[in-house]
Amino acid sequence: MAPAIVKVNQLCAAYENDQVLHNVSFTAYEGDITVILGASGCGKTTLLKHLIRLYLPRSGTIELFGEEITSMDEPEFDALLRRVGVLFQGGALLNSISVAENIAIPLEQHTDLPPEVIERLVRGKLRLVELDNAQKKLPAELSGGMRKRAALARSIILDPPLLFCDEPSAGLDPIMTAALDYLLLRLRDELGMSMVIVTHVVPSIERIADRCIFLDEGVVLFDGTLKEAKSCGEEKIERFFKEG
C-alpha cells in the first residue's frame, strides 16, 4: 500500500457545547482520491476545515505528510501549508482583479520569482485547466464551471502534492460536474497529486473515488474502497448511493 499522506486519529470536534465529530479516524494514501461523503450536516466540511487547521480539535491528532499539525506553531504550519492546495466551495476568487492576477497570488506571496516567470507559470496552469483564453477576464465574466477551473488553477499553482476540495461541483450542472471530475482525475494521473474531496454528489463519487470515508452524524460509518462501500451491506450507505 502507498504511504499515508493524511492520517487522522480519534478526532473530536465541537462548536461551543455542540460536538460535531466523534472519534474520527481514517487514512488517505499518496496517489489516491479519497472522498469524504455522507448526508448534509454529517460533519464533512467541519472535518475538512480541521484538516487545514481553520479549526483546532477538542482532542485527537491530524498528520499531513507524516507531521502532526495540531501542535505546530504558526510559521511551521504555514511552511507545511505551501505543500497543500485548497479548492474552496465558492472558489474564493477576487472579483476586482483578472483571472491571471488571481492565480498569481500564491506565487507572489510565497516565492521570489520574477514577473515574467510568474506569468509563464500562470499561463501553463490555465492551459492545464483548459482556460487558455481567460487570463485577462474578470471572474464575473466567467461561467460557473470556468470559475471553478480558475480557482482550481490557483489552488495548484505551487504544484502541491496534496489537494483538498470542498464540494467542487456545487452549483454546476451534470455536464460541467462531469467535466470537472475528469479534470481532477487528469491532475491526479498527470501530476501524481493526492486529493481529499468533500462531496455528496453520487455520480461524482462513482467517477473519481479511490477510497471513501462515510460520515454519519459525525461518526465514521465506513472507511475503504469505493467498491467495498457499495457492497458493504450497511443500510444507510446503500440508501445514499441508491438515492443519489
N, C-alpha and C positions, 0 to 999 in steps of 0.2 A: 504493500500500500504506500502511496505517496506520503511525504512528510506533512504534518499538520501545519496549516497557515493561520488558523483561528482555533482557539481552544477555550471553551467556557466551562467553568466548573462550579456547580452549586450556586448559581447566581440568583440572588433575591433582590428585587427592586420594588420601590414603593413611591407613591406621591403622597406626602404627608402620612396619614394613617391608612391609606388605601394600598394594600400590597398588590402589585400587578404581575410580577414574575416570581415563581415559587421554585427554588432549587433547580434552575435551568442548567443543563449540562449538554454540550454537544461539541463535535469537532468538525471543522471544514478542512479539506485537504487541497494541497497545491494542484493546480490544473483543473480543478472541478468547478462547476457552477452549483453552489449549494443554495437551495431555495427555502426561505422561511415562510411557511404558509399557515393558513388557518382562517377561521371566520373573522369578520370585522370585530374589533375590540378585544381580540385574544392576547394582545401584547406584542405583536410583530414589530411595529415601529418603535415601541419602547425598547425592545431588545436591541434593535439596530442602533438607536441613539446611545445605548450603553457601550456598544462595540466601538464607537468612535469617541467615546468619553464626553459626549454632550451632557450625560448624567453619570454620576458615580453610584455604584450599587450599595445596597444596605450591607450585603455580605457576598462572599464568593469572589472568584478571580476570572480575569479575562486575559488571554495571551494572544498577541499578534506577532507573527514571525518568531515564536518561542520566547517572547519577552512579556512579562506581566505588566499591564498598563495601568491598573487602578492605583498603584502606589508610586508611579513615576512622578517626578517634578515636571513642571510645565515645559521648560526648554528640552528636556529629554523626550517628552511625548511629542512636542512639535516636530522634532527631528524625525521621529518614527513616522509621524503622520504624513510626511512627504513621500513615503512609500505606499500611501493609500489614496485611492481616488474615491470620491463620493458623488453619486448622481442623486440629487435631491428630487423629491416628488414633483415640485413645481418648476424644476430646472434652475431656479435662483439666478437667472441672467440679469444683468443690469441693463435696464431699458434705454438709458441715456447714452450708451456707447455702442459701437458696432460689434458685430459678432466676433470679428477678428480681435478686437480690443478686449472683449470678454474672455476669450480663450487664452490670450496672452497674460492675463493677470497672475496666475501661479508662477509663470516663468519670470515675470518682473519682480515678484515678491521674494522668490526663493533662489534665484540664480543671478550671476553677473554677466549673463550673455549679452552681446551687443545687439542692437535693434534689428540688424539685418538677419542675424541668426534666429532670433525670436520669430521674425516674420516668416522665415523659411519653415520653421518647425510648426507654426500655426497653419500654414498652407498645407503641410503634409498631413496634419491631423484632420483638417477639413476635407481633404481628398479621401482620407480613410473612412470618414462617416458620410461620404457622398454629398458634401456641401461645397463643392469647389467654387461655385459662383456666388456664395452667400457672404463672403468675408466683409464686404463693405455695408451690408444691410444692418438695420437695427432689428433687435429681437421681435419687436411688434410687427415687423414686415414679414415674418416667417409664419408658416403654418404650425400647428401644434406638433406634428411629427418632426418638422425641421428644427423647432426649438429644442425638442428632446435630444436630437442628434448633435446640435450645437453645444448643449450642456454636457453631453457625453464626451465630446471632443475636449472640452475644458477639463473634465474630470480625469482624462488620461494624458494630458499634455506633458506631465512629468514622467510618463511611462511607468506608472506604479505597477508592481506585481500583484496588487490586491485591489479589487474594486467593489465598493458597496453601492447597492442601488435600492432606493425606497420607492416601490410601486412605479417602476419605469414606464409602464404603459397606461398609467392613469390619464383619462381624458382622450385617449386615442381610439379610433375606430378599429375593427378587427384587422383590416388590411394593413394599417400603419403599425398596429401592435405586432403583427407577424413580421413586418419588415424590420422593426427594432429588435425583435428576438433573433432574427437571422444575423443581424449586425453584431449583437452581443456574442453569438456563437462564433462568428468570424474573428472577433477580437480575442476570444479565448484560444482559438486554434492558431491564429497567426502570431499573436504576441505572447502566448503562453500565460495569459492573465488568469488568475483565480478570481472568482466572484462569489459574493454573498448577496442574494437578491430577495427582497421582501415583495411578495405579490400574493393576491388571492385569485388571479386570473388563470383558470384551469387550462385553457389552450396554450397559454404561455408556459406554464409549468411543464406540460407534456412535451413542449418543444425543447426547452432549454435545460431542465433539471437533471443533474447527475445524482445529487442527493437531496433529500427532503427532511426538513425539521418541521414537524406539525405541532403547532401550539394550540392548546385548548384551555381557555381561562387561565393563561399564564403558566401552564404546565406543559412539558414536552410529552406529547402523547405518542409520538413516533420519531425515530431517527434512523434513516437508512436510505437505500437507493430508491429511485422513482418506481422501479419495477416492484420492489418489495412493498412500498407504500400502497400500491394499487391492489396488492393481493394479501394484505396483512390481516384481513378479517375484522378490523376494528370498524364498528358501525359508523361512527362519526366521520372517519376518513373516507370510507366507501361512499357515504352520502355526499361529502364535499366534492369528490370527483364526479359523481353521477349528476349532481345538480348544477355543477359549474359549466 
